[in-house]
């Protein structure tokens, strides 16, 4: 780790001097490699993080499926943005809606998957996304998502997709909402390796511990550092804190500037902002030179959606 920190410090100095660290780096924007990512599948069009959403995103033509992972009580990797059953989207087994007062009592890490799959997360109306098609859906296992997507892509003659999987963890909720980063990552990697798709996987996180673990144990894996507007560190300080150069820097899209684009590309990092849900902003960010975009509405990537 000391060696890694020394290397990153040297790279940061070079970034500050506007020197090219990776002269072979070529920005992906403007060519076929531009990464069109469907956020939680295609949350604006189908229930988030569900198999129907991922298959819809395949139909639309995304290159990458973005998703969030948690761990169940019986140590299975389940796809979910929240650590519990969010009241905005959840219907209980008896047909009633989960309330805001009770949602945090329904923690996925405290429930076996046999219980989790009894809750519906696709039928309750969600005013925030009026275009979202309502359909019965459950929180799926990562293994089932991969099987379904791979089979559907083959059946519909689509190119193999990438999977951008976020480890949803923080130090404050270790062993409460999720295991510590090491066991968390190992459970994800067990699925990925069993499916033999590690070359098409990105592990992303706001939690640098997860990314550091991936970098140490699985150095060939691609990693993405997530950053939001609450961060008090600048680009160089964020890389120093991480301790290595990630494959992708993934900020909230409001943070993207021409300088940030240059800093990422000078450092050999791809820049992939989130979550961009309107056509003009997608166009503007693409013109700035970002390498891809994460959107709730991946249909907006089409020339005339």
C-alpha positions as CSV (number, residue, x, y, z in Angstrom):
1,X,0.0,0.0,0.0
2,X,2.9,2.4,0.7
3,X,4.2,1.8,-2.8
4,X,0.8,2.5,-4.2
5,X,0.5,5.7,-2.3
6,X,3.9,6.8,-3.5
7,X,2.9,6.1,-7.1
8,X,-0.4,8.0,-6.8
9,X,1.4,11.0,-5.3
10,X,3.7,11.1,-8.3
11,X,0.8,10.9,-10.7
12,X,-1.0,13.7,-8.9
13,X,2.0,16.0,-9.4
14,X,2.0,15.2,-13.1
15,X,-1.8,15.9,-13.3
16,X,-1.1,19.3,-11.7
17,X,1.5,20.0,-14.3
18,X,-0.9,19.1,-17.1
19,X,1.4,16.4,-18.4
20,X,0.1,13.2,-20.1
21,X,0.5,10.2,-17.9
22,X,-0.9,7.8,-20.5
23,X,0.0,9.0,-23.9
24,X,-1.9,6.1,-25.5
25,X,-5.2,7.0,-23.9
26,X,-7.9,7.9,-26.5
27,X,-11.2,9.5,-25.3
28,X,-14.1,7.2,-26.1
29,X,-16.7,9.9,-26.8
30,X,-17.7,10.3,-30.4
31,X,-17.1,6.7,-31.4
32,X,-18.7,3.3,-31.0
33,X,-17.1,2.7,-27.7
34,X,-19.1,5.5,-26.0
35,X,-20.6,3.7,-22.9
36,X,-24.4,4.0,-22.8
37,X,-25.3,2.9,-19.3
38,X,-28.8,2.1,-18.1
39,X,-29.2,3.3,-14.5
40,X,-30.7,0.5,-12.4
41,X,-31.6,-1.0,-15.7
42,X,-33.8,1.8,-17.0
43,X,-35.4,3.2,-14.0
44,X,-37.4,5.8,-15.9
45,X,-39.1,3.2,-18.0
46,X,-39.3,0.0,-15.9
47,X,-39.2,-0.8,-12.1
48,X,-35.6,-0.2,-11.0
49,X,-33.1,-3.0,-10.5
50,X,-35.4,-5.7,-11.8
51,X,-35.0,-8.3,-14.5
52,X,-37.8,-6.5,-16.6
53,X,-35.8,-3.3,-16.4
54,X,-32.5,-5.0,-17.5
55,X,-34.1,-6.7,-20.4
56,X,-35.8,-3.5,-21.5
57,X,-32.4,-1.8,-21.4
58,X,-31.0,-4.6,-23.6
59,X,-33.8,-3.9,-26.1
60,X,-33.0,-0.2,-26.1
61,X,-29.4,-0.9,-26.9
62,X,-27.3,0.0,-23.8
63,X,-23.7,-1.1,-23.6
64,X,-23.7,-1.5,-19.9
65,X,-26.2,-2.4,-17.2
66,X,-25.7,-0.3,-14.0
67,X,-27.0,-1.9,-10.8
68,X,-26.6,-2.0,-7.0
69,X,-25.8,-4.9,-4.8
70,X,-26.5,-6.0,-1.3
71,X,-26.1,-9.3,0.6
72,X,-28.9,-11.3,2.1
73,X,-29.0,-13.1,5.4
74,X,-28.2,-16.4,3.6
75,X,-25.2,-14.7,1.9
76,X,-26.6,-14.3,-1.6
77,X,-26.0,-11.3,-3.8
78,X,-29.3,-9.5,-4.3
79,X,-29.8,-6.5,-6.6
80,X,-31.2,-3.5,-4.8
81,X,-30.4,0.2,-4.4
82,X,-31.7,0.3,-0.8
83,X,-30.6,-1.8,2.2
84,X,-34.3,-2.3,3.0
85,X,-37.7,-2.4,1.2
86,X,-38.2,1.2,0.2
87,X,-41.8,2.3,0.8
88,X,-41.9,4.2,-2.5
89,X,-41.9,1.0,-4.5
90,X,-42.8,-2.0,-2.3
91,X,-45.9,-4.1,-2.0
92,X,-46.0,-6.6,0.9
93,X,-46.9,-10.3,0.4
94,X,-50.4,-9.6,1.6
95,X,-50.9,-6.9,-1.1
96,X,-50.6,-3.9,1.2
97,X,-47.9,-1.2,0.7
98,X,-44.9,-1.0,2.9
99,X,-45.0,2.3,4.9
100,X,-42.2,4.7,5.5
101,X,-42.5,4.0,9.2
102,X,-41.8,0.2,8.7
103,X,-39.4,0.2,5.8
104,X,-36.2,0.1,7.8
105,X,-37.4,-2.9,9.8
106,X,-37.3,-4.8,6.5
107,X,-33.5,-5.0,6.1
108,X,-32.3,-7.3,3.3
109,X,-29.2,-8.4,5.3
110,X,-31.5,-9.7,8.0
111,X,-33.8,-11.6,5.6
112,X,-33.2,-14.9,3.6
113,X,-33.8,-14.6,-0.1
114,X,-36.8,-16.9,0.2
115,X,-38.5,-14.2,2.2
116,X,-37.2,-11.3,0.1
117,X,-38.7,-12.6,-3.1
118,X,-42.2,-12.6,-1.6
119,X,-42.2,-8.8,-1.8
120,X,-43.2,-7.0,-5.1
121,X,-41.2,-3.9,-6.2
122,X,-42.8,-3.3,-9.6
123,X,-46.5,-2.7,-9.1
124,X,-46.8,0.3,-6.8
125,X,-47.3,3.6,-8.7
126,X,-44.2,5.8,-8.5
127,X,-45.1,9.4,-9.3
128,X,-41.4,10.4,-9.7
129,X,-41.2,8.3,-12.8
130,X,-44.6,8.6,-14.6
131,X,-43.3,6.8,-17.7
132,X,-42.4,3.7,-15.7
133,X,-44.3,0.7,-16.8
134,X,-45.8,-1.2,-13.9
135,X,-45.4,-4.9,-13.8
136,X,-44.9,-7.6,-11.2
137,X,-41.2,-7.8,-10.2
138,X,-39.0,-8.9,-7.3
139,X,-35.5,-8.0,-6.2
140,X,-33.5,-10.5,-8.2
141,X,-30.3,-12.3,-7.4
142,X,-27.2,-11.1,-9.3
143,X,-26.8,-14.7,-10.7
144,X,-30.4,-14.6,-12.0
145,X,-29.9,-11.2,-13.6
146,X,-26.8,-12.4,-15.4
147,X,-28.4,-15.6,-16.6
148,X,-31.5,-13.8,-17.8
149,X,-29.6,-11.0,-19.6
150,X,-27.0,-13.4,-21.2
151,X,-29.8,-15.6,-22.5
152,X,-31.9,-12.7,-23.8
153,X,-29.0,-10.9,-25.5
154,X,-28.1,-14.1,-27.3
155,X,-31.7,-14.7,-28.3
156,X,-32.1,-11.2,-29.7
157,X,-28.7,-11.2,-31.3
158,X,-27.3,-8.4,-29.1
159,X,-23.6,-7.9,-28.4
160,X,-22.5,-9.1,-25.0
161,X,-23.2,-6.5,-22.3
162,X,-21.1,-5.1,-19.5
163,X,-22.3,-5.0,-15.9
164,X,-21.5,-2.1,-13.6
165,X,-22.1,-3.4,-10.1
166,X,-22.1,-1.0,-7.1
167,X,-21.1,-2.3,-3.6
168,X,-23.6,-0.5,-1.4
169,X,-21.6,-0.1,1.8
170,X,-20.3,2.4,4.3
171,X,-18.2,2.0,7.4
172,X,-21.1,3.2,9.6
173,X,-23.4,0.3,8.4
174,X,-20.8,-2.5,8.3
175,X,-22.4,-5.7,9.8
176,X,-25.8,-3.9,10.1
177,X,-26.9,-3.4,6.5
178,X,-24.1,-5.4,4.8
179,X,-20.9,-7.3,5.5
180,X,-17.5,-5.6,5.6
181,X,-16.0,-4.8,2.2
182,X,-13.8,-8.0,1.9
183,X,-16.6,-10.5,2.3
184,X,-19.0,-8.3,0.3
185,X,-16.6,-8.2,-2.7
186,X,-15.8,-11.9,-2.4
187,X,-19.5,-12.8,-2.6
188,X,-19.9,-10.7,-5.8
189,X,-16.8,-12.1,-7.3
190,X,-17.9,-15.7,-6.6
191,X,-20.9,-15.1,-8.8
192,X,-18.9,-13.2,-11.5
193,X,-16.2,-15.9,-11.7
194,X,-18.8,-18.7,-11.8
195,X,-20.5,-17.0,-14.7
196,X,-17.1,-16.5,-16.4
197,X,-17.8,-12.8,-17.3
198,X,-15.2,-11.0,-15.2
199,X,-13.9,-9.2,-18.3
200,X,-17.2,-7.5,-18.7
201,X,-17.6,-6.4,-15.1
202,X,-17.0,-3.1,-13.4
203,X,-17.0,-2.8,-9.6
204,X,-18.1,0.7,-8.6
205,X,-18.5,2.3,-5.2
206,X,-18.5,5.5,-3.1
207,X,-16.7,3.4,-0.5
208,X,-13.0,3.4,-1.3
209,X,-12.5,0.3,0.9
210,X,-14.4,-1.9,-1.6
211,X,-12.4,-0.6,-4.5
212,X,-9.1,-1.0,-2.6
213,X,-10.0,-4.6,-1.9
214,X,-10.8,-5.3,-5.5
215,X,-7.6,-3.6,-6.6
216,X,-5.5,-5.7,-4.2
217,X,-7.2,-9.1,-4.7
218,X,-8.4,-8.8,-8.3
219,X,-6.0,-6.3,-9.9
220,X,-7.3,-7.1,-13.4
221,X,-10.8,-6.0,-12.5
222,X,-12.1,-2.6,-13.7
223,X,-13.1,-0.2,-10.9
224,X,-15.1,3.0,-10.8
225,X,-14.8,5.6,-8.1
226,X,-18.2,7.2,-7.5
227,X,-18.3,10.8,-6.3
228,X,-21.2,13.1,-5.4
229,X,-21.6,16.8,-4.8
230,X,-21.1,16.4,-1.0
231,X,-17.4,15.5,-1.5
232,X,-15.1,18.0,0.1
233,X,-12.0,16.7,-1.7
234,X,-10.8,17.7,-5.1
235,X,-9.9,15.3,-7.9
236,X,-6.3,14.9,-6.9
237,X,-7.2,14.4,-3.2
238,X,-9.8,11.8,-4.1
239,X,-7.2,9.8,-6.0
240,X,-4.7,10.1,-3.2
241,X,-7.4,8.9,-0.8
242,X,-8.2,5.9,-3.0
243,X,-4.5,5.0,-3.3
244,X,-4.5,3.9,-7.0
245,X,-5.7,4.9,-10.4
246,X,-9.2,3.5,-11.1
247,X,-10.4,2.6,-14.5
248,X,-13.3,5.1,-14.3
249,X,-14.1,8.3,-12.4
250,X,-17.8,8.5,-12.0
251,X,-19.1,11.9,-10.6
252,X,-22.5,13.3,-10.2
253,X,-23.0,15.1,-13.6
254,X,-23.1,18.6,-12.1
255,X,-19.4,18.2,-11.2
256,X,-18.2,17.7,-14.8
257,X,-16.2,20.6,-16.2
258,X,-13.7,20.9,-19.1
259,X,-10.9,20.8,-16.4
260,X,-12.2,17.6,-14.9
261,X,-12.4,16.0,-18.4
262,X,-8.8,16.9,-19.0
263,X,-7.7,15.7,-15.5
264,X,-9.3,12.3,-16.1
265,X,-7.9,11.9,-19.6
266,X,-4.5,13.1,-18.7
267,X,-4.4,10.5,-15.9
268,X,-5.7,7.7,-18.2
269,X,-9.1,7.5,-16.5
270,X,-12.4,7.3,-18.3
271,X,-15.0,9.8,-17.1
272,X,-18.6,8.5,-16.7
273,X,-21.0,10.9,-15.0
274,X,-24.4,10.0,-13.4
275,X,-27.4,10.3,-13.5
276,X,-28.3,12.3,-16.7
277,X,-32.0,12.3,-17.6
278,X,-32.5,14.9,-20.3
279,X,-31.3,15.1,-23.9
280,X,-29.7,18.6,-23.9
281,X,-27.5,17.6,-20.9
282,X,-26.5,14.4,-22.6
283,X,-25.5,16.3,-25.7
284,X,-23.5,18.9,-23.7
285,X,-21.6,16.4,-21.7
286,X,-20.8,14.3,-24.8
287,X,-19.5,17.5,-26.4
288,X,-17.2,18.0,-23.4
289,X,-15.6,14.6,-24.1
290,X,-17.0,12.3,-21.4
291,X,-16.5,8.6,-22.1
292,X,-20.1,7.5,-21.4
293,X,-23.2,8.5,-19.4
294,X,-25.4,6.8,-16.9
295,X,-29.1,7.5,-17.4
296,X,-32.5,6.5,-16.0
297,X,-33.8,6.9,-19.6
298,X,-31.3,5.2,-21.9
299,X,-33.7,5.7,-24.8
300,X,-32.5,9.3,-24.8
301,X,-29.2,8.0,-26.2
302,X,-31.0,7.4,-29.5
303,X,-30.7,10.2,-32.1
304,X,-34.5,10.8,-32.0
305,X,-36.0,9.1,-28.9
